[in-house]
Amino acid sequence: MFTTGRIIFASFFVIAFLALMIFSYKKDAKNNKKYYQNGALYVAIGIITVIALLFLSKFLIKG
């Protein structure tokens, strides 16, 4: 199913991808604090709103 070459390639790919993601995050951390204040709060409010709308539509359609 998985050859040794594929496993090695996948391992190197994951390691390189994670290393580049960490490097990019550290590089952009200062800008993220400046431009995206309270970003997690807005995302959480959006997710809760979508879930609430889904439940509301479920009860309105059912009833």
BAFI-3210 file (N, C-alpha, C; in Angstrom, 3 decimals, decimal comma, padded with zeros to 6 digits):
// residues 63
n [1|2|3|4|5|6|7|8|9|10|11|12|13|14|15|16|17|18|19|20|21|22|23|24|25|26|27|28|29|30|31|32|33|34|35|36|37|38|39|40|41|42|43|44|45|46|47|48|49|50|51|52|53|54|55|56|57|58|59|60|61|62|63]
n.u [000,829|001,653|004,712|008,197|009,501|007,380|006,520|008,795|008,924|006,466|006,958|009,138|007,853|005,816|007,370|008,843|006,739|005,540|007,720|008,029|005,539|005,670|007,858|006,786|004,641|005,942|007,276|005,179|003,888|003,946|002,569|000,097|-000,844|-001,216|-003,082|-005,146|-006,703|-008,610|-009,518|-010,073|-012,282|-014,243|-014,419|-015,356|-017,866|-019,080|-019,167|-020,814|-023,145|-023,805|-024,292|-026,458|-028,349|-028,661|-029,856|-032,183|-033,406|-033,860|-035,804|-037,851|-038,529|-039,287|-041,522]
n.v [-001,175|001,477|002,550|002,487|004,723|006,535|006,958|008,153|010,465|011,691|012,151|013,977|016,042|016,827|017,688|019,802|021,471|022,152|023,470|025,697|026,912|027,617|029,374|031,396|032,231|033,303|035,381|037,030|037,674|040,119|041,889|040,616|041,019|043,731|044,258|042,381|042,416|040,940|038,951|036,207|036,326|037,433|035,385|033,273|034,325|034,396|031,634|030,633|032,046|030,979|028,292|028,662|029,710|027,486|025,619|027,068|027,185|024,475|023,924|025,624|024,650|022,054|022,392]
n.w [000,000|001,041|-000,005|000,958|-000,029|-000,432|002,191|003,307|001,714|002,436|005,152|005,078|003,698|005,507|007,688|006,497|005,694|008,170|009,369|007,652|008,062|010,780|010,707|009,026|010,596|012,870|011,646|010,815|013,161|014,559|012,849|012,850|015,454|015,379|013,273|013,483|015,892|018,465|016,781|017,130|018,760|017,061|015,154|016,763|017,526|015,026|014,356|016,405|015,791|013,257|013,958|015,693|013,881|012,222|013,998|014,560|012,009|011,677|013,647|012,784|010,250|010,862|012,529]
ca.u [000,000|002,588|006,100|009,142|009,744|006,235|006,541|009,889|008,493|005,418|007,585|009,873|006,890|005,171|008,370|009,132|005,546|005,422|008,809|007,698|004,390|006,163|008,675|005,889|003,865|006,811|007,577|003,990|003,235|003,807|001,481|-001,160|-001,291|-001,610|-004,227|-006,190|-007,045|-009,879|-009,932|-010,654|-013,614|-015,137|-014,614|-016,216|-019,221|-019,593|-019,474|-021,986|-024,291|-024,159|-024,891|-027,783|-029,228|-028,963|-030,847|-033,426|-034,021|-034,310|-037,062|-038,890|-038,938|-039,924|-042,769]
ca.v [000,000|002,590|002,116|003,201|006,034|007,406|007,297|009,113|011,721|012,286|012,628|015,204|017,065|017,314|018,435|021,061|022,295|022,689|024,424|026,929|027,540|028,230|030,516|032,444|032,757|034,153|036,572|037,874|037,793|041,530|042,444|040,003|041,700|045,101|044,346|041,391|042,388|040,281|038,126|034,958|036,643|037,577|034,061|032,523|034,864|033,937|030,199|030,476|032,558|029,999|027,131|029,081|029,796|026,123|025,069|027,811|026,726|023,092|023,960|026,286|023,765|020,877|022,742]
ca.w [000,000|001,086|-000,146|001,817|-000,640|-000,160|003,618|003,499|001,096|003,273|006,379|004,763|003,332|006,731|008,464|005,796|005,746|009,525|009,593|006,936|008,714|012,022|010,295|008,531|011,724|013,675|010,863|010,730|014,468|014,914|012,044|013,272|016,672|015,032|012,368|013,753|017,307|018,771|015,646|017,612|019,277|015,913|014,569|017,681|017,395|013,729|014,430|017,271|015,042|012,227|014,626|016,167|012,717|011,780|014,912|014,365|010,777|011,898|014,393|011,997|009,162|011,455|013,191]
c.u [000,884|003,995|006,983|009,403|008,607|006,203|007,619|009,498|007,452|006,009|008,339|008,923|006,246|006,143|008,658|007,935|005,384|006,505|008,515|006,510|004,823|006,986|007,793|005,087|004,715|007,133|006,392|003,328|003,009|002,656|000,137|-001,706|-001,819|-002,929|-005,382|-006,494|-008,440|-010,389|-010,597|-012,064|-014,616|-015,422|-015,551|-017,659|-019,849|-019,987|-020,719|-023,246|-024,745|-024,830|-026,291|-028,769|-029,590|-030,013|-032,196|-034,147|-034,547|-035,654|-038,186|-039,411|-039,710|-041,325|-043,829]
c.v [001,254|002,045|002,941|004,599|007,014|007,848|008,334|010,471|012,422|012,857|013,932|016,345|017,669|018,152|019,785|022,007|022,936|023,728|025,753|027,650|028,248|029,472|031,684|033,060|033,696|035,455|037,543|038,139|039,256|042,174|041,883|040,685|043,092|045,131|043,419|041,280|041,791|039,427|036,840|035,187|036,760|036,237|033,238|033,013|034,410|032,470|029,961|030,958|031,565|028,784|027,471|029,177|028,418|025,474|025,760|027,349|025,300|023,095|024,631|025,390|022,559|021,200|023,222]
c.w [000,000|000,970|000,780|001,280|-000,365|001,295|003,897|002,924|001,961|004,559|006,139|004,423|004,570|007,547|007,808|005,862|007,116|009,815|008,895|007,570|009,994|011,700|009,836|009,664|012,568|012,955|010,862|012,077|014,859|014,136|012,471|014,517|016,353|014,262|012,718|015,237|017,463|017,613|016,084|018,146|018,134|015,252|015,449|017,591|016,084|013,747|015,268|016,545|013,980|012,852|015,124|015,010|012,177|012,676|014,739|013,103|010,905|012,604|013,612|010,882|009,711|011,961|012,320]
res [m|f|t|t|g|r|i|i|f|a|s|f|f|v|i|a|f|l|a|l|m|i|f|s|y|k|k|d|a|k|n|n|k|k|y|y|q|n|g|a|l|y|v|a|i|g|i|i|t|v|i|a|l|l|f|l|s|k|f|l|i|k|g]
***
